[in-house]
Each structure stands twice: as structure tokens, then as C-alpha cells.
Amino acid sequence: MVRSFGSGGTESNSTDDDVTRAAYEEEGVPETGEWAGCKRSFMNPIQISVRGRDILTDPLFNKGTAFKSGERDRLRIRGLLPARIMNIHMQKERFLNALRQEESQIRKNIMLEDLHDRNETLYHRILVDHIEEMAPLIYTPTVAQACLDFGKQYRRPRGMYFTEEDRGNMAAMVYNWPHKDVHVIVVTDGSRILGLGDLGASGMGIPIGKLSLYCAAGGIAPHRVLPVLLDVGTDNETLLNDKFYLGVPKKRLKGSDYFHLVDEFMEAVRFRWPRVLVQFEDFSSSVAQTLLNKYREKHLCFNDDIQGTGATALAGVLCALRVVGHGVKSLGNQRILIVGAGSAGIGIAQVLQRAMVEQGLTEEESNKAFFIVDQQGLLGGERTQALNTEQRIFARKEDGFLPLIDVIKKYEPTILIGVTAVGGLFTEDIIREMAARCEKPIIFPLSNPTTKAECTAEQAYEWTDGRCVFASGSPFSRVQLSGDRVFQPSQCNNMYIFPGLGLGATVCGAEKITDRMLYVAAETLAKSVSEEDIQMGKVFPSLTDIRKVSHNIAVAVIEEAIRDGIATKIKPKDREDLNSFVSRKMYFPEYVPIVEKREITI
């Protein structure tokens, strides 16, 4: 059920599938009867105002066949369920058996979202216990197809939609959301969904998927998250001509009208939930940085494509430097080639540049390490007027418009990062040129979904003869080269950063997300990679450890907020043991007793 705390007040991210007889005896867990596999110790019950069949249709409260006989009586649902009483482990096993028989990834996504709509506790428990298997199904790469099919597959409302027609009403509209304690909002306008471009209202799949990861990986309770779609139209002609498209069938709102709509939305959600964290997701480069600059100082918010991607990439680069034997302090000595000059590419450059400054370089010295290439070639001073403020910082004084392959030949980069959403852009010639000029090139094709990756793991390893350090935005299977050499690619995905960042910022009541918070989050993630993983060439920890990683990032973020004096909810006793404080605040999906809320008159 929905709980704010982990089981027994401790961090709980292990599975219970292999509980031994000794463990049963130690915990006092029965092996038979309707309580088989369930603890019979005190658990704080949840009071709800609904009863009867209404409970079974509310995914936050529904336990399905796991309702015990006592609950079936007191909640008036006896006879509305099959007689056999199961526990969450049996339910999980039954669902996984069905899921694993399905071959289609998008069908698996639909099955998971159907469960999400029926029983949120079981859904999130499956994610927690099997995150490595489930993450690609609920997020990249499968979420891309889920967004493309959003209109055809739509079943049940989830989240909120705001349109131009709602202008003037948003302050009242937010009260239509039934939960009064929202901690995290993920919002998109659907203008740049992954590498797929403008999907309009069909982009709602992204906030839903992200918030599932917030709950499972970051320990934010499901009733405290809200997915939002700012439906300002679409410029996608295919969608405008699709009679099943669910969004506003008009061209995109632009200019001052667009920014006024976003401004009213931000004011409305902050009015109802003053400490809510707003994560901007998949906004086009034309507005992403502008919105971030406008709100970052006065709202608790961040842009995941700019800041989250940058922090994740920084963590990967720091670990990659350990793999090649240079050490993390050599960051400023690298030559970093970023292909893609949009919000993600510039965001990565900004975070890496600030990390160099943290290590002692000046801004001018650190800027010399970067080479940013877009479809026209190297960013240079020749086109200053065509670049935005952030891009101009990284424009080179010479060689503007120099093609990608020639940048590699002339400047011999040690790190190659792709954020172009152009599948196969890193050709054999480009990768081999990198390998010819760097003994152990660091290659990060970060575009999502898999079809948009600049190169595959197999290509990178093969064309560098296994010498590269590789990480990608979407997952790739292990690669075997001649001589029985096996490589396990790492996934450089923002899910390693944003759940812990959001958890830390919300539980401490941070007034804003600072650059230092992002830096300490990246640093903590990098430290989570063991020496054993480094020896294997991995630059990110296993996804099975993601709740522990999120916990550690949250602690680091809170410590930074305290140093900055912007943590408004931390009491002196909480500061004494932040590890325990964060653990207590992490939601763990398990069933707890439910009682009907009644007025006691005696």
C-alpha cells in the first residue's frame, strides 16, 4: 500500500523470493494459511473514506486477491473477489509468468501499465524487485513506441493536461487533482520526445514513465507524484491529420502566449503545493534553457535533459577516466568532442565545465577542452549571431564549420559524446579515427531510443578493437569479440540521477536545485561504481543497486542544501544521522492494513 516509509523504518530494496525457513522462523512469518509469507507484526494502517467495490477500482488501495478475510469483511468486499487469498509474492510470480511469455516489448509495456492502473503497490514492487528487467519496458527504449501508440492504446486517465483554453482557470484546476501532498511533478509539452521529435499530447508517456522510476528507484510514494502534459498543440502533420490523436489538433502555441501559459501553470502548482519539485522533461531546445533560466531561482525545479543528462554524463566520464587509468582529476586535461549542440549537448558541456572549475581550473581554461559540433560543423565565432547565449560560451575562435571527421583528425579528442538523435551517425570511419588517435577512447552515444543511438556497442568495440570505454543512453547486450573477449556495455541513463536528486530535494524542503547539488549527485554516482566494476570496464553501477545509489545521492544533496542554508525541513535531530533519515522517508511497496475512516462519536 501507499506508505511514506520503508518497511520497519529501514531502506528496503531486496527481493523476498528466496526467504528461507530460518528467516520465516526469525521474523515470525507463517508458511501456511492466508497469512503465508506475510508479517503479522504491527503495521501502521491506512484510513480511507471509500469502501466496497470502490476500493477494488482504486489502484492506490486495491490489493486484488491479497485482501485478508478480516479486511474483506470490514471493507465490505467479501464475495467480490475469488475465495483464494494470495500474498504479494504469489501475485508477483503469477504476473511475471504471464509477462515473460509475451515476446513483444510493447505488449509487455501495456501489460505493466494495465497493472499500474489496477494495483500500484504490486506494480511498484515488481519494479523494485526486478528493476533491471523492467526499466527498459517502462522507460527507454520501449517508452518510445508507447508514446507513438499513445492515442491507440489509451485506456485510463493518469495525470493532468493543461491547454490554452484553461488560461485563467489553472489555479482552480489544480484542485481537481485528488491528492493534497504532491512532492514531484514531471511536466512536458511534448515538443521533443526522446529522439522522435514533436509528439504533442502523445508525449504523456514520458512523465508517466519517469515518475514510475521516481517511485521505484527513488522511494517517492505514488500518491505524491503527478505527471503533467502542457498541451499547446503540435506541428507534427501526421498527428494533426490523425483522427485518433488525443491532443489539441492545432499548430503549436508560440511566443509570449506560450510563455504566459507556462507561467500560469508554474504559479498554479506552486500555489497549491508550495514545496513541489517540478522536473521539465523533453522540451524543445528553443524553449528549454529559457524556461530553466526563468524559474530555477524562484521555484524548486530542474531540466532533466539539460542538468540531469549533464550530471549523469559527468559521472560516467569520471568513472571512464578511472577505467583508462587517468584518474578523475585529469578531467581538465581531456579533449571533449560533443556532437549535438541542443539543450542536452550544451547541458553536458556546462556540467563538465563546472566540474573542471571545481577541480581548480578557471572558466577560460576549462572552455578550451570542448569542441561542440552540430549539423553544420564545429561551433565557431563566425556564426556568433546565430548561436544562443549558452552555445556562444563554447564556440571556438577558429575552425568554425569544420566537419566532424576533420575535428577528430585535427584536435585528437579523447572523449566522444553523441546527443544528436541521428542513428548511426558515428560511422566506422569516425570511430576508427578516434581509435587511431587515442589509445583508449571514451565513446558515449547517448541518444534514445536504441534506433537513434549514434552507434551500437558492438560497433564501438569492434571498430576500436575492444579498446574503447563505452556507455550508451539505451541498453545494449554484452558483446563478444574474437579471442573470447566479452564486454558488458554500461547504460548512461538519467535514471541514476533524477530519483535521488528529487528525493533529497523534497524531503529536506530545498528552496531550489543548485549547480553544486548536481555536482555532488554526479560525484556520488561515480563513487558508487566499485573497483571490480572499473576493472571490467563498467562506468555505471548495476541497476539492481539503484535504490542504494538514489539513497546515497539524496543524502549528498541534503548535505549540500544544509551547507547552502536552503534546507527548510531538516530538524537538528535529523542532521545527526541523515542516512537513517533518508531511509525512513523512502517508500517501499508492500501491503499494509486498510481501515474505513469513521467518525467516533463515543
N, C-alpha and C positions, 0 to 999 in steps of 0.2 A: 504494500500500500504506500501511499504518499507519506513520506516521513522526511523530516529535515535532517535527521541524524543517522549515522551508521549504526549497524546492529551493536547494541551494548555500548554505544558511545565510542567505538573504535573504527578505524578505517577497515572496510571490508571489501576486498576486491578479488577474493579467491573463490574457486568453484567448490561445490559441495557434492559433486558427483561420486567421489571416491571416499566418502565418510566410512571409516572403519567401525567395527563393533566396539572397539575400545573408546572411540570418540563418542559413540552413542551412549555408552555407559557413563562416560565422564560428564557429558552435557545433560544427561537425563532425558534423551530423546527416544521416544518409543519406536520400536521396529514394526509393530503391528497396530491394526485398528485405524480409526480415522485420523489419529494424531501421528501416524507413522511418518518419520522424517521431519517432524515439526517440534520446535521447542515448546515446552509447557511452562516456561518461566514468565514473569511479569513483563508485559509489553504495553507501553502507553497506548490506549485505544484512541481511535478517531471518532469524533461525534459528527454525524451527518444528519441533514434535515430531510432526506428522502428515504423511502422505504419501498418494499415490494419490487415490482418489475422495473421501476425507475433505476434501482441500483444496478441491475444487470445490463442496462444500456448506457451506463456512465463508465467510461474506460478508466477513470481515476479510482473508482471504488470497486469495480467489478473484479471478482476473483474466479468467476466461472465455476468449475466443478470443485474448487478448493474451499468453498464455504463450508465450515463445520456445521454439524447438526444444530448446535446451540445458536449459531448465527442465523441459520435458515429459519429457526423459529422466531427469534426476536426481531428479525428484519422482515418477516412475513414473506419469505421466498420459498418456504417448504412446498414441494410439489412443482416448482417452476424449473427445477434442474433435475438431471438424471440422479438416481439414488447413489451411485458410486462416488465416494468422496476421495479426491486426489490431493496431493501436495504439489508445491511449485516445481519440485524436481521431476515428478511424473508428467506434469503438464509440459514442462520444458522438453523432456525426452520425446514425448508424443509429437510436439510441434517440429522439433529438429528432424525426426524421422521423415515427416512429410516434406519438409523443406529440402532435405538432401536428396530426395527422389526426383526433385524438379531440376532439369538441366538448364533451363533458360534463366539468365541472371535477372532480367526484368520481371519475370514471373516470380522469382524469389523476392524481389523488392516489393511486389504487390502483396505477396503473402505476409511479409513482415509489416507492411503498412496496414493491412487488414487487422492483424493482431494488435498493432498500435491503437487502432480505433476501437478495439474490444476490451483490451486489458493492458493498461500501460505498465503495471508492475511486472507482469510476465515478459512483456516486450523488452523492457529495460534490463531485466535480469538476464535475458538471453544475450543482449548486447554486452553486458558486463562480463559474463562468463565466457563469451566466445567472440570477443571484440575483433580478433584478427580475422576471423571468418566473416563476421557481419559488417564490419566497417566498409568494405568495398561494395556491399549490397545496398546499404542505406545512404552511402555517400559516393565519392568518386571511386570507380568510374561509372557505376550503374545509375547514379542520380541524373546523369546527363540524359539518358534515354527516358527516365521517369519524367523529366521536365518536358522533353519533346512530346511525350504522350499524355501530358497533364490533363488536357481537355477531354481526351478519350477515356482516361482511367479515373476521372474524378468521381469520388464516392461519398465523402463525408466532409463537412466544413471543418477546417482546422486553421486557427489564426484569424487575423483581421486584414481587411482590404480598405484602403483609403483612396478616393478619387477626387477629381476636380469638383464633382458635384457635391462633395462633402465639405467643401470650404465653408467655414463659419460654424460648422457643427462638430468639429473634431473633439473639442473639449467635452462635449456631451457624449459623443460616440464611444470614447474610451471606457465609459461606464457600462457599455454593453458587454464588455469582457467580464466574465463572472468571477474572476479571481482578483482579490484585493492586494496581494503581496507579490507582484511580479518583480523579479530580480534582473532578468536578462531578456532583451528584445533583439532579435536578428531581423533586420529590415533590408529589403532590396527593392529596386524599381524595375528589375528585370531587363536592364539595358545591356548588360554584358555578362551573360550566364556562362561561366566556365569559358571554354573556347568556342562556344556556339553562337555568341552574339546576342542580339536582341530577341528575347523570347517573351517579353511583356509579362502578362499575368501568369504565364506558364512557369515563370521563374520561381513561383512559390515553393517548389520542391526544394530549393536551396535552403531557405530559412528553416524549413521543417527538418531537413537532414542535419543541418548544423546544430540545431537545438537538441536533437536526439543524442548527438555526441556530447553536448554540454551536460546532459543528464547522466549518460553512461560513463563518460570519461572524466567529467569534471565534478560530478556529485551535486549538480543543481537539481532540486526536486522538480518533477514535471509540471506541477501546478504553478511553478514560479517562472516559467518561460513563455514567451509569446512570439510566434512568427508573424511577420507583417509584410505585406506587399503594397507598395505605393503604385497604384495602377494609373499611370499617367499616359496610357496609350502605348502604341508600338509602331515602329517604322518598318516592321517585318511584313512585307506584302503578302507572303504566304499565310500568315496568321490573320491579316485583315480580310483575306478572302475565304477564310475557313469558317464555315457556319457553326462549327462546334467550338470555336475559340471562346474562352470564358471571360476574357478581359474586355476593357473598353475598346470598341472597334474604331478607334480614331488614331490619327497621327500623334506622335509624342508631343506632350506639352514641353515647351522650351522657354528659355529666358527667364524674365522676372516672375512670370506666372508659375513656373516650375519651382523656383526657389522659395516663393511665398508659400506654396503648398507644403514643401518640406519643413519650412519654418513653423507653420501651424501644427504640423504633426509633432515635431520635437517639443514644442511648448505644451501640447496636449498631454503627451505621455509623461512628461516631467511633472506636470501639474497633478496628475493622479498618482504617479509613482515617483516621488521626488528623487529617490536614490537608484533608479533603474539604470542599468548599463545598456546602452544602445550600440549594437555592432552593425556598422554599414557593410553590406555584402554585395559584390558584383554590380556596382555602379560603374557606368562607362567612365573612361579616363577624362572625358570632357568636363565632368562634374565631381568626380571622386575627391580629388585633392581640395577643390574649392569648399566642398561640404565639410571635409575634415578640418580645414583651417578655420572655418567659421564657428564650429561647435566644440572643438577639442578643449578649449579653455573654460567654457561655461557649462558644459554638460559632461557627464561621465560617458564617454563614447570613444570608439576607435574604428578604423577602417581595416578590416582583416586582409583585404587584398594588398594594401599598402604596408601597413605596420605588421600584421600577422605573418604575411609572406616574408617580409624582411627579417623579422626575428627568427623565423624557422630556418631561413636560408643562412643566417648568421651562425646559428647553432650547428648546422650541417657543415659549413665551411670551417668552423673552429675544430670540429672533430676530424674533418678531412685533413687538416694541417697536421693533426696528431698522427693520422694514418701514414702520411708521406714523410713523417719524421722531422717536420719543420718546427712544430710547437705553435701554440695558439698566439704567442706574442709576435709571430712573424707575419701577422695579417697585413700590416702596413707595407711589407716588402713584396706582396703579391701584385701581379698584374691581372686585373679582373675585367673580363670581357662579358658584358651583359647584352644579350640580343633581345630587343624588345624595349621600347622607350615609353611604354604606357605607365599606368599607375603602379603595376606590380614591379616592373623593371626599375623604375625610379625609386619606389619604396625600398627595394632590396639595396640599391646603392646608398640611400640615405642611412639605413640602419647599419650597413657595413662601414660607412664613413664615420658615423658616430662612434662605432666600436673602436676604430683606429684612433680617434681623438681620446677615447677612454684609455687607450694604451700609451698615450703620450705624444702623438703626432699633432701638428697643427692642422686646421681645416685645409689650408692651401696645400700642405704636403700630402694629406690623405686623398685629396681630389685627383692628384696625379696618378693614382693607382687604377683609375676607372676608365674604361672605354665602352661607351654606350652606342649600340648600333640599332638603327631602325630600318625600315624597308628602303630608305634612300641611302643608307650607309652610315658611316660614323658621324655622331653629333659633333658639329664644329661651329666655330664662331661665325662662319659665313652665313649661317641661317639663324642668327640670334633672334631676329624679329619673329620668326615662325615658331620659336620654342616657348614653352611656358616657364615660369619663374624657377621651378624645381629642375627642369631639364637644362636650363642655362648654366646652372652650377656645375654640371658635369660635361659641358661642351668643351672639346679640345680646341686649343688655339690654332692648330694646323691639321691638315689631312681630313677636313670635313668631306663627307660623302664617300670616303674610302670604303670599298666593298668589304664584306665580312672576311672573305678569304685573304684579302690583302692586309687587313688589320692583323690577322694572325701571323702572317709572314713578316710583317714589319715590327710588331711590338711583342711577339712571342708571349702571349698570355699564359698564365699558369692555371687560371680558373675560367671556365666557360659555363655561363648560366643562360638558359633559354626560357623566355616567358612571352612567346610570340603567338601561341595557339596555331602555329603552322606545322602540321605533322610532317616529319621527315626533313625539316629544314637543315639539320646537321647531317650533311651528306658524308659519304665516305672520304671525299677529298678534304673536307673541313676537319673531320675527326683525325684523320691521318696526319694532317698538317699540324694539329695540336700536339699529337704524339711525337712528331719528328722534332719539335722544338721544346718539349718539356718531358722529362723522364717519367713523371707520374702526374699527368694532367688530371685536374678535378673537373668533372663534367656533370652538370646538373640540368637536364631537360625537364623543366617544372610544369609545363603546360598540361592542363586537363581538358577532357578525359584522355584515355590512353591513345586514342586515334589522333589526338592533337599534339602528342609528345614530339619534341624536335628530333629525337632518335630513341631507339629501344635500348634496353640494357644489353641485349645480345650484340647489337651493332657496336655499341661503345666498347665493350670488352674485346670483341673480335678485331675491330679496326685499330685498337691500341695494343693488341697482343696481350690483353689482360693487365695492362699497366695502369689503367685509369682508376680513379676513385669516383664511384658513380652513385647518384641518388636522383630519383625522379618524383614528379608530382603524383602520378598514379602508380599503383603497384605493378611490378613485373616479377615473373617467376625466376627461380635460380637459373643460372647459365653455366653450361659445361663446355669447356673448350678442349682442344686436343691435349693429350697428356693427363687426362683425368683431373684437370683443374676446374674446380667448381667455385662459382661466385654467387653470393647472395646479395642482390641489389637492395639498397635502402630506399625507403619512401620518405621524401621530404614533403610532408603534408602538414598544413597548418593545424590539424587536429592535435598535434603535440603541444601547441602554444595556447590557442584561444580558450580551451576549457579551464586550464589552470589560471590563466590571466583573469578570466571572468570570475572564477570562484574567489580568488584572492581579493579582487577589487570590490566585489559585492559584500562579502562577509565582513570586511573591515570598514565599509562605508567610505571608500575612497572618493574624493571630490572630483578627480579627473585621472585619466591614464597618461602618465608621463613617459618621455623617451627613456628615462632611466628604468622604469618598470619593464619596458620591452627588452632593454639590455640585460637586466638581471634574469628575466624569464628565459632569454636565449642562453645565457651563461649557465643557468641551472639545467636546462635541457641538455646542453653539451656535456655537463658533468655527469649526467645520467647514463652516458654510454660507458660501459665497462672496458677495462683494458683488454679483456678477452674478445669483446666485440671489435675493438680497434684492430686487434691482430688479425681478425677475419675480414677487415676492410669495411666493416659496417660503420656508418656515421650517425645512425639514429638508434635508440633503444628498441627493443621488441614492443610491438603493440600490446602484448599481454601485460606489460608494466605501465600502461598509460595512466591508470588511476594513481599509481605511486608517483609518476612523473608530474601529473597535474597537482597532486598534493604538495610536492616539493616546490613547484613553481608558485603555487598560491602562497606558501609561506614566504618565499623570497619577495613576492610582490607586496605582501603585507609589511614586511620589514622595511622595504623601500618607502612605502606610504607613510609609515611611522617616522622614518628619518626626515621625510619632507614635511611632516606635520599636516598631512591631508587625510589621515585615517580617523574618521569621525565615530566609529562604532566599537573601537577596541578599548576594553577596560583594563586597568592596571593588572588585574589578576590574569587576564587573557595573555598579556605580554610575557608572563613568566614561562609559559610553555605553548608557543604558537603551533607546534606540531600537533599537540593534543587538541588545541582549539580548532584547527582546521579539520582534523579527523572527525570531531564531533559534528561539524557543520556539513559533512559530506553525506548526501543522500545515498542510501543503499536500498535497492529494490527487494523488499521482502513483504510478505503479508502480515498485517497487524490486525488486532481485533477491531471490529466496527460496532458502534452502538448508535441507536437512533437518538438524536438530540431531543430532549424533552424538558418541559418546564416543570420544576419541582415546586409543588405548592404547599407541601407539609413542612 
